[in-house]
């Protein structure tokens, strides 16, 4: 089932699917704005966004719900000129260069300072904003307080402490850590770089992990995989909390969306942490993703589409709060809404809000293309799962990412 967590592992699109159904709420006379969403997995989201659109008084709005490969369908429609007027997506430099969406700085201007800066940066290219963030998803480290207390282990603040804790907490039928059935390859590459003070790409559009520390950071993931402390082969993967709630592990890397299920199963017997720092030059981090509302540059109704986006994602804070808090468990990208949300004021949810404010890193930044993700992910996999030399594998990834950056920026 597709849900908002797809933002944190999205890999781009290559194929077009057939058109899906829509709900207009108004007449189909060709005057309506066309608005696209991907198919969220949480019950009630489709009905909510259709209700928002129906309540807009200026022009009719057609909402189209798109199950399946939304990225592929959207990319093809934008290239062909037949795409929606308003759509949700991540911001990518290549799409901006292709003139597929219009800047929205004037749309967000009145509320710009209320949006979490790190989230807004994920929709900014060359100083201009192309997407109004709708909802934040993030990943973090969950840990069992009782298991830590019994083993005399304190919550880790460095990667070495995490590795040590995972080993010490592995006993009997319990493993120290679960980060996915691939040993964390899909989700921990970014946090490993950030733990060393590195990144995918620098603000100067250079490769961000062309540094010997990158090999050391990725090497720590290999160390975890060979420690005997990782759970592998779980029935459900990292995005579901079952391994953690069933007591199979003392720690699990998963997402904010699992907090309600974890609370129901464990009560207060858990805490959450960011991925810890590797060294003094690194920082703790949490990956974040946020779809943004965008306007198609080829739309015949650009002005009307911008006005609708302003109304829904800037002015209607009640709808924004509803979208984030009534269907699943998400953080509003606006600081004022996050601060006022009752569900986010205590416990793990409050910690998550703080992590996003202080430690957020974009899981899919605008200049991190699918080709770059593939090159880096393949290198991480070779090191972590197959024991390949980290320096050698990362040098290959650096070369491919550098070529991509030259293509984007010259």
C-alpha positions in Angstrom: 0.0 0.0 0.0 1.5 3.4 -1.0 1.7 6.0 1.6 3.6 9.2 2.4 6.6 7.2 3.5 7.3 6.6 -0.2 9.0 10.1 -0.2 11.9 8.7 1.8 12.7 6.0 -0.7 11.4 7.3 -4.0 13.6 6.4 -6.9 12.0 8.2 -9.9 9.8 7.0 -12.8 10.3 5.4 -16.2 6.9 4.2 -17.5 3.4 5.6 -18.1 0.3 3.9 -16.7 -3.2 4.3 -17.9 -5.3 7.1 -16.6 -7.1 6.7 -13.2 -10.4 7.9 -12.0 -11.2 11.4 -10.7 -13.8 13.1 -8.6 -14.6 16.6 -9.6 -17.2 17.7 -7.1 -18.1 20.3 -9.8 -19.0 20.3 -13.4 -16.7 18.8 -16.1 -17.0 21.8 -18.4 -13.3 22.2 -19.1 -13.1 25.3 -16.9 -12.0 23.3 -13.8 -8.4 23.3 -12.5 -7.0 19.8 -12.6 -5.2 18.7 -9.4 -3.3 15.4 -9.1 -2.3 13.4 -6.0 -0.6 10.1 -5.7 -2.6 7.4 -3.9 -1.9 7.8 -0.2 -2.3 4.6 1.8 -3.9 6.2 4.8 -7.7 5.8 4.8 -9.6 9.1 4.4 -7.0 11.1 2.6 -8.7 10.9 -0.8 -12.0 12.0 0.7 -10.3 14.9 2.5 -8.6 16.4 -0.5 -11.8 16.1 -2.5 -13.6 18.0 0.3 -10.9 20.7 0.3 -11.3 21.1 -3.5 -15.0 21.2 -3.4 -15.0 24.0 -0.8 -12.9 26.3 -3.0 -15.2 29.0 -4.2 -13.4 30.7 -7.0 -13.2 28.0 -9.7 -14.1 24.4 -9.9 -11.2 22.0 -9.1 -11.0 18.4 -10.5 -9.1 16.1 -8.1 -7.5 13.1 -9.7 -6.3 10.2 -7.5 -3.5 8.2 -9.1 -2.8 4.7 -7.9 0.2 2.9 -9.2 3.4 4.5 -10.6 2.5 8.1 -10.0 6.0 9.4 -10.7 6.1 7.9 -14.2 2.6 9.0 -15.1 3.3 12.6 -13.9 6.6 12.8 -15.7 5.1 11.7 -19.0 2.1 14.0 -18.7 4.3 17.0 -18.0 6.6 16.3 -20.9 3.6 15.9 -23.3 1.9 19.1 -22.2 -1.2 17.2 -21.1 -0.5 17.3 -17.4 -2.5 18.7 -14.5 -2.6 22.4 -13.5 -1.6 21.6 -9.9 0.2 18.5 -8.7 2.3 17.2 -5.9 5.9 16.0 -6.3 9.4 16.4 -5.1 11.5 19.3 -6.6 14.2 18.2 -8.9 16.8 20.4 -10.7 16.3 18.6 -14.0 12.5 19.3 -13.9 13.2 23.0 -13.1 15.7 23.2 -16.0 13.1 21.7 -18.3 10.6 24.4 -17.3 8.1 22.0 -16.0 6.9 24.1 -13.0 6.7 27.8 -12.1 8.4 29.5 -9.1 6.0 30.0 -6.1 8.0 32.6 -4.1 5.1 35.1 -4.4 2.6 32.4 -3.3 4.4 31.5 -0.1 5.8 34.9 0.7 3.4 35.8 3.5 4.1 32.5 5.4 7.6 31.6 4.2 9.2 32.2 7.6 6.7 29.8 9.2 7.9 26.9 7.2 10.7 24.7 8.6 13.8 25.9 6.7 15.3 22.5 6.0 12.0 21.3 4.5 11.6 24.4 2.4 15.2 24.0 1.1 14.2 20.7 -0.4 11.9 22.6 -2.8 14.4 25.4 -3.6 16.5 25.6 -6.7 18.8 28.5 -7.5 17.2 30.5 -4.7 13.6 30.0 -6.0 10.8 27.9 -4.4 9.0 25.5 -6.7 6.9 23.5 -4.2 4.8 24.4 -1.1 5.6 21.6 1.4 2.4 19.7 2.4 3.4 17.2 5.1 6.7 15.9 6.5 7.7 12.3 6.9 10.9 11.3 8.7 12.9 8.3 9.9 14.5 7.8 13.3 15.9 5.2 15.7 13.4 3.6 18.1 14.8 1.9 21.3 13.3 -0.2 24.1 13.9 1.6 27.4 13.5 -1.6 29.5 15.9 -3.6 27.4 18.5 -0.8 27.7 18.0 -0.5 31.4 18.4 -4.3 31.9 21.6 -4.4 29.9 23.0 -1.2 31.5 23.2 0.5 28.1 22.7 4.2 27.6 21.1 5.7 24.4 24.0 6.1 21.9 25.2 9.5 20.8 28.0 8.2 18.5 28.1 5.5 15.8 30.6 3.5 17.8 28.3 3.6 20.8 25.5 2.4 18.6 27.5 -0.5 17.3 28.6 -1.4 20.9 25.0 -1.1 22.1 23.7 -3.4 19.4 26.2 -6.0 20.4 25.5 -5.8 24.1 21.7 -5.9 23.5 21.9 -9.0 21.4 21.1 -11.9 23.6 18.9 -15.0 23.4 16.3 -14.5 20.8 16.7 -10.7 20.7 18.9 -8.9 18.2 20.3 -5.4 18.9 19.1 -3.6 15.8 16.8 -3.9 12.8 17.4 -1.5 9.9 15.8 -3.5 7.1 16.2 -7.0 5.6 19.0 -5.6 3.4 21.0 -4.6 6.5 20.2 -0.9 6.2 21.5 -0.5 2.7 18.4 1.3 1.4 18.0 3.7 4.4 21.3 4.2 6.2 23.6 5.4 3.4 22.6 9.0 3.9 22.7 9.0 7.7 26.1 7.4 7.5 27.4 10.3 5.4 25.7 12.9 7.5 27.2 11.3 10.7 30.7 12.2 9.3 29.7 15.8 8.4 29.4 14.9 4.7 26.5 15.0 2.3 25.3 13.8 -1.1 26.1 17.1 -2.8 27.6 20.3 -1.5 25.9 23.8 -1.8 28.6 24.5 -4.4 27.2 21.6 -6.6 30.2 19.4 -5.9 30.2 15.7 -4.8 29.6 15.7 -1.1 31.2 12.4 -0.2 34.5 12.7 -2.1 36.3 12.4 1.2 38.2 9.5 3.0 35.7 9.9 5.9 32.9 8.6 3.6 34.6 5.2 3.4 35.0 5.1 7.2 31.3 6.0 7.6 30.0 3.4 5.2 32.5 0.9 6.7 30.6 1.3 10.0 27.5 -0.1 8.3 29.6 -3.1 7.2 30.8 -3.5 10.8 27.2 -3.6 11.9 26.3 -6.2 9.3 29.2 -8.5 10.4 28.6 -8.0 14.1 25.9 -10.6 14.5 23.8 -7.9 16.1 21.5 -7.1 13.2 18.2 -8.8 12.6 17.9 -10.0 9.0 15.1 -11.8 7.3 12.2 -10.3 9.3 8.7 -11.0 8.1 8.1 -7.3 7.5 10.7 -4.8 6.5 12.0 -1.6 8.2 8.9 0.5 7.3 6.7 -1.6 9.7 7.4 -1.7 13.4 6.5 -5.4 14.0 10.0 -6.6 14.7 10.3 -3.9 17.4 6.9 -4.3 18.9 7.2 -8.1 19.1 10.4 -7.8 21.1 12.6 -9.3 18.4 15.0 -6.3 18.6 16.1 -3.7 21.1 16.4 -1.0 18.4 14.8 -0.4 15.1 15.3 2.2 12.4 11.8 3.1 11.1 9.5 6.1 10.5 7.4 8.6 12.5 4.3 7.0 11.0 4.8 3.9 13.2 4.5 5.9 16.5 0.8 5.1 17.1 1.3 1.4 16.6 4.4 1.3 18.8 2.6 3.3 21.5 -0.3 0.9 21.4 1.9 -2.1 21.7 4.5 -0.8 24.2 3.0 2.1 26.0 5.9 4.3 27.3 8.5 1.6 27.0 10.3 3.2 24.1 12.3 6.2 23.1 13.5 7.7 19.8 16.8 9.1 18.7 18.4 10.6 15.5 21.1 8.6 13.8 24.2 9.5 15.9 27.3 11.4 14.8 30.4 9.5 13.7 32.9 12.1 15.0 33.2 15.6 16.2 32.8 17.1 12.7 29.5 15.2 12.1 26.0 15.7 13.5 23.1 13.5 14.5 20.5 13.4 11.7 17.1 12.3 10.6 16.1 11.9 6.9 13.1 13.9 5.9 10.8 14.1 2.9 7.9 16.4 2.0 5.9 16.4 -1.2 5.2 20.0 -2.4 2.2 21.4 -4.2 3.4 22.7 -7.6 2.0 24.5 -10.6 2.5 23.2 -14.1 4.4 25.8 -16.2 2.5 24.6 -19.4 -0.9 25.1 -17.8 -3.3 27.5 -19.5 -4.4 28.6 -16.0 -1.1 29.4 -14.2 -2.5 32.4 -12.4 -5.6 30.5 -11.2 -3.5 27.5 -10.2 -1.2 29.6 -8.2 -4.1 31.3 -6.4 -5.6 27.9 -5.6 -2.3 26.6 -4.2 -2.0 29.8 -2.1 -5.5 29.3 -0.7 -5.0 25.6 0.2 -1.4 25.4 1.3 -0.8 28.9 2.7 -4.1 30.4 3.8 -6.2 27.3 4.9 -4.2 26.3 7.9 -7.2 24.3 9.2 -7.0 22.1 6.1 -3.2 21.8 6.4 -3.6 20.7 10.0 -6.3 18.2 9.0 -4.1 16.8 6.2 -1.2 16.2 8.5 -2.9 15.0 11.7 -6.2 13.3 10.8 -4.9 10.6 8.5 -1.9 8.8 9.7 0.8 10.5 11.7 2.9 13.3 10.1 4.5 16.6 11.0 3.2 19.8 9.5 5.9 21.7 7.6 4.8 24.9 9.2 6.3 25.5 12.6 3.2 27.1 14.1 1.1 24.1 13.1 3.6 21.6 14.5 3.8 23.5 17.7 0.0 23.6 18.2 -0.7 20.0 17.2 -1.8 18.1 20.3 -0.5 14.8 19.0 3.0 16.3 18.7 3.3 17.9 22.1 4.6 15.0 24.2 6.7 11.9 24.1 8.3 10.5 20.9 6.3 12.7 18.7 7.6 15.8 20.4 11.1 14.5 20.1 10.5 13.9 16.4 9.4 17.5 15.9 12.7 18.6 17.6 14.7 16.3 15.4 13.2 17.7 12.3 13.9 21.3 13.5 17.5 20.6 14.6 18.7 17.6 12.6 16.7 17.2 9.4 18.5 16.2 6.2 16.7 15.9 2.9 16.4 12.2 1.8 15.9 13.3 -1.8 17.3 16.8 -2.4 16.7 18.7 -5.6 20.1 17.9 -7.1 20.2 14.2 -6.2 19.1 12.5 -9.4 18.0 8.9 -9.8 21.3 8.1 -11.6 23.2 9.5 -8.6 21.0 7.5 -6.1 21.6 4.4 -8.1 25.4 4.9 -8.2 25.7 5.6 -4.5 23.3 2.9 -3.5 25.1 0.3 -5.5 28.4 1.3 -3.9 26.9 1.1 -0.4 25.4 -2.3 -1.2 28.7 -3.7 -2.5 30.5 -2.6 0.7 27.8 -3.4 3.3 26.5 -6.7 1.9 29.4 -8.1 -0.1 32.4 -6.7 1.9 33.9 -4.8 -1.1 36.5 -2.1 -0.4 34.7 1.1 0.6 37.2 3.5 -0.8 37.2 1.7 -4.2 33.4 1.5 -4.5 32.9 5.1 -3.4 35.4 6.4 -5.9 33.3 4.8 -8.6 30.2 6.5 -7.3 32.0 9.8 -6.9 32.9 9.7 -10.6 29.3 9.0 -11.7 27.8 11.7 -9.5 30.4 14.2 -10.7 29.4 13.5 -14.3 25.7 14.0 -13.4 26.5 17.3 -11.7 28.4 18.5 -14.8 25.4 17.6 -16.8 23.1 19.7 -14.5 25.4 22.7 -13.8 28.0 22.6 -16.6 
